[in-house]
């Protein structure tokens, strides 16, 4: 038996669903989360944007690579509640872009901060659900 005696870490991740009407750009993201260009918190949300952007994948591609799921409907039904499933399906029918991804607590301080709590952003142009699989 081996016993680890040095530094031990416990990392976590938070899965997310992102639905957008247009392209996912920094300017669109900051506007939809209510951050002004002169805000002292702008760098925090720029960091969140970068983490989301680096870790998001179109839901169709993600579902195909997810275990035994062969399509988006199966993936949604096996992993999300009825509200999220309906929201995603309706958004796809409306031509919106839907992405899935995750934030990780061991990447950087900003990503760790947002990974430690659940949150949801719901605006006219952007829906971000980070309430899935939280610490």
ABEGO torsion letter per residue (X at the ends): XBBBABBBBBBBBBBBBBBBABBBBAAAAAAAAGBBAABAAAAAAAAAAAAAAAABBBAAAAAAABEABABAAAAAAAABBAAAAAAAAAAAAAGBBBBBBBBBAAABAAAAAAAABBBBBBBAABBBBAABGBX
